[in-house]
Amino acid sequence: MTDYARVEVAHPELKELADAVGDVKGDSHARTTIQQDLEGQRRYMEKYREVSATDEIQQGWDKNEPEFHAKTKIFSVMATAFEDELGTEEGRAAVNRARRRQGEEMGKMMAEKVRAKGLPLNLQNFFNEFWAYFQWSPKLDTEKYYDENGTMVKYVLRLNCPIGDYLRDNAPDTDYSSNYCDLDEYIIKAYNPNAKYSRKHWVPGGDLYSELVWEIDPDDVID
């Protein structure tokens, strides 16, 4: 869907800078990059830092950067151990299955909570549950797109990512990092399998910030 009846942009000045970034990604999850505009990304991040300076969640996110790095290192140690014990291909596949199960359990739990309230499995209700779980994650720079009936059909989130910083600087490749970061996709697909998830920017792929996109066409909302 490309026609929207209403758009809520939290910070137009950030969107303007993000839209001006000239990156060209090689896939829908930003794992590969054909062309990278790091200067444009830096301009965005400078303004992001300015805008988010007084945001309490962002402050906590940045303050806990060493903890995020430590937890991501634990993931890396375990993921590497799986590869050492089982071989790279099977070890990595085992980590992927574990993360997929985790995401599916979380997504199904969120769907059950929404259904228990007698509500449809749309994006509005998804994010009510999603952000209740991920309270500690910044949600400062967002875009929300609605159709003519007031149904949210697209949600865009941009943020810096200390988890991604660690993976970008230490993971052997982006496929390895995907086993950590694809959890978001597993969650939304388990919540509503008709949903679409993509990334325009991804820190483990070499970007300075991540830009995540969730979409559900109104016809694909499950009652």
Secondary structure, 3 states (H helix, E strand, C coil): CCCCCEEEECCHHHHHHHHHCCCEECCCCCCCEEECCHHHHHHHHHHHHHHCCCCHHHHHHHHCHHHHHHHHHHHHHHHHHHHHHHCHHHHHHHHHHHHHHHHHHHHHHHHHHHHHCCCCECHHHHHHHHHHHCCCCCCCEEEEEECCCCCEEEEEEEECCHHHHHHHHHCCCHHHHHHHHCHHHHHHHHHCCCCEEEEEECHHHCCCCEEEEEECCHHHCEC
